[in-house]
Amino acid sequence: MAIQQARITVTGFAPLLMNNPQTVDPFNKYTKLKKAITNKKAGKTEDDLIELGNLETEGKLFFDDEVGVYVPTRWLTEAIVMAGYTTAKIGKDKMRGGLFSTEGKAKLFYRDMDKVKTITDIIMNPVFRNRMLLPQKGVRVAKDFPMYHDWSFSTILEYDDSVVDFNGLKAITERTAKYTGFGDFRPTFGRSTAEVTSV
């Protein structure tokens, strides 16, 4: 057994949709702000609906004041774990015990990122927004998501070569990037290519 490292660079060829799950927490600040609008008894105004869309978009972002927009590296490790058996006959528990992130956040690079200095620059720019009409309780409702084009990220993973060798890791990662993808509403969104190199 030896712990090895591999650099994985993921490059999207379909737009990436983000959906941070933080708003499932009833005490989350975005959950509270949205609730103040959705609970209005007098009916929602156009300004209310615009603000609700802005809050939805901001709440679904993965954003750090120092890193900027980022991808949680658990997206990548979990995708590899889930695809391990299909591609290389490695069970989920075994793969989870042999694959490790070296960082929690991988900086996302994307088209027009030079226009983004703060989180507001994303929320207020339609280039980074996508609105979808989704079924909910028998009706369709409008939902907003942050969206990125021409995106990529890179990170280093550590792996136990007694669990998965380099060629196995490469094959699994390439397949999951192309056919499963990352982010929300995959594989319609978030499909990509992956380059895996030994470090």
C-alpha positions in Angstrom: 0.0 0.0 0.0 1.2 3.5 -0.9 -0.6 6.8 -1.0 -0.1 8.4 -4.4 -1.2 11.8 -5.8 -3.0 12.7 -9.0 -3.9 16.1 -10.4 -7.3 16.2 -12.0 -8.3 19.0 -14.3 -12.0 19.1 -15.3 -13.1 21.2 -18.3 -16.8 21.6 -19.0 -18.3 21.4 -22.5 -21.9 21.8 -21.1 -22.9 24.7 -18.8 -22.5 24.1 -15.1 -25.5 24.7 -12.8 -24.9 25.2 -9.1 -27.3 24.3 -6.3 -25.8 24.7 -2.8 -28.1 22.7 -0.4 -27.6 25.2 2.4 -31.2 26.5 2.3 -32.6 23.2 3.6 -31.5 24.5 6.9 -34.5 26.5 8.4 -32.0 28.8 10.2 -30.0 29.6 7.1 -30.0 33.3 6.3 -31.2 32.8 2.7 -34.0 30.5 3.9 -35.2 33.2 6.4 -35.0 36.0 3.8 -37.0 33.9 1.2 -39.6 32.9 3.8 -40.2 36.6 4.6 -41.2 37.0 0.9 -43.1 33.7 0.3 -45.2 34.1 3.5 -46.6 37.5 2.5 -50.3 37.4 2.9 -51.1 40.3 0.7 -49.5 38.7 -2.3 -46.1 39.1 -3.9 -45.2 42.2 -6.0 -43.0 42.1 -9.1 -40.2 43.5 -6.9 -40.8 40.6 -4.4 -40.5 38.1 -7.2 -37.3 39.7 -8.5 -35.8 39.7 -5.0 -36.8 36.0 -4.5 -35.0 35.1 -7.7 -31.9 37.0 -6.5 -32.0 35.2 -3.2 -32.4 31.8 -4.8 -29.4 32.5 -7.1 -27.2 33.7 -4.3 -28.2 30.9 -1.9 -27.3 28.3 -4.5 -23.8 29.6 -5.1 -20.6 28.2 -3.8 -18.7 31.4 -3.1 -15.9 32.3 -0.8 -14.6 35.9 -0.4 -11.0 34.8 -0.9 -11.4 32.0 -3.4 -14.4 33.4 -5.3 -16.7 30.9 -7.0 -15.6 27.4 -6.2 -16.5 23.8 -6.6 -16.6 21.6 -3.5 -14.0 18.9 -4.1 -16.4 16.3 -2.6 -18.3 16.6 -5.9 -15.3 15.0 -7.5 -14.5 12.4 -4.9 -18.2 11.3 -4.6 -18.5 11.1 -8.4 -15.4 8.8 -8.5 -16.7 6.7 -5.6 -20.1 6.3 -7.3 -18.6 5.3 -10.7 -15.9 3.1 -9.2 -17.9 -0.2 -9.4 -19.3 0.4 -12.9 -15.9 1.2 -14.4 -13.4 -0.8 -12.2 -15.5 -3.1 -10.0 -14.4 -1.3 -6.8 -17.2 -1.0 -4.2 -18.2 2.3 -2.7 -17.0 1.7 0.8 -13.6 0.4 -0.4 -13.2 3.4 -2.7 -14.2 5.9 0.0 -11.5 4.4 2.2 -8.9 4.9 -0.5 -9.6 8.3 -2.0 -8.9 11.7 -0.3 -9.2 15.4 -1.1 -6.2 17.6 -0.4 -8.5 20.7 -0.3 -12.2 21.4 0.3 -12.6 24.1 -2.4 -11.4 24.1 -5.9 -11.5 27.5 -7.6 -13.8 27.6 -10.6 -12.6 29.3 -13.8 -15.3 30.3 -16.2 -16.2 32.7 -19.1 -16.4 36.4 -18.1 -15.0 35.7 -14.6 -13.0 38.9 -15.0 -16.3 40.8 -14.5 -16.8 39.2 -11.0 -15.2 40.9 -8.0 -18.0 40.3 -5.5 -20.9 37.9 -5.2 -23.3 40.7 -6.3 -21.5 40.8 -9.7 -22.9 37.3 -10.3 -26.4 37.8 -8.9 -27.0 40.9 -10.9 -25.6 39.7 -14.3 -27.9 37.6 -16.4 -24.9 35.9 -18.0 -24.6 33.9 -14.8 -28.2 33.2 -14.3 -30.5 30.4 -15.6 -34.3 30.3 -14.9 -36.2 27.0 -15.2 -39.8 26.1 -14.9 -39.9 23.1 -12.6 -42.8 20.9 -11.4 -43.7 21.4 -7.8 -46.9 20.0 -6.1 -48.7 19.6 -9.4 -47.8 23.0 -10.8 -44.8 24.6 -12.5 -42.8 27.2 -10.6 -39.9 29.4 -11.8 -36.6 28.6 -10.1 -33.3 30.5 -10.6 -29.8 28.9 -10.6 -26.3 30.3 -11.0 -24.8 29.1 -14.3 -21.3 29.1 -15.8 -20.0 28.6 -19.3 -16.6 27.4 -20.5 -15.8 26.4 -16.9 -13.0 24.4 -15.4 -11.4 23.5 -12.1 -8.3 21.6 -11.0 -7.4 19.8 -7.8 -5.0 17.2 -6.4 -6.4 14.0 -5.0 -4.6 11.4 -2.9 -5.4 7.7 -3.5 -4.4 4.4 -2.0 -2.9 2.4 -4.9 -3.9 -0.9 -3.2 -7.5 0.2 -3.7 -7.2 1.8 -7.2 -4.2 2.2 -9.4 -3.5 5.2 -11.5 -4.9 3.7 -14.7 -8.1 2.7 -12.9 -8.5 6.2 -11.3 -7.9 7.8 -14.7 -10.6 5.6 -16.4 -13.1 6.2 -13.7 -12.6 9.9 -13.6 -12.7 10.4 -17.4 -16.0 8.4 -17.6 -17.8 10.1 -14.7 -16.8 13.6 -16.0 -18.1 12.8 -19.5 -21.2 10.8 -18.8 -22.3 11.8 -15.3 -21.0 15.4 -15.0 -21.1 17.8 -12.1 -23.5 20.2 -10.5 -27.3 20.2 -10.8 -29.5 18.7 -13.5 -26.7 16.5 -14.8 -26.0 15.1 -17.3 -28.0 17.7 -19.3 -25.7 20.2 -17.6 -22.2 19.8 -16.1 -20.7 17.3 -18.6 -17.0 17.7 -19.1 -13.7 16.1 -19.9 -11.1 15.2 -17.2 -7.3 15.2 -17.5 -5.6 13.0 -14.9 -1.9 13.3 -14.4 0.4 11.7 -11.8 2.0 14.1 -9.4 
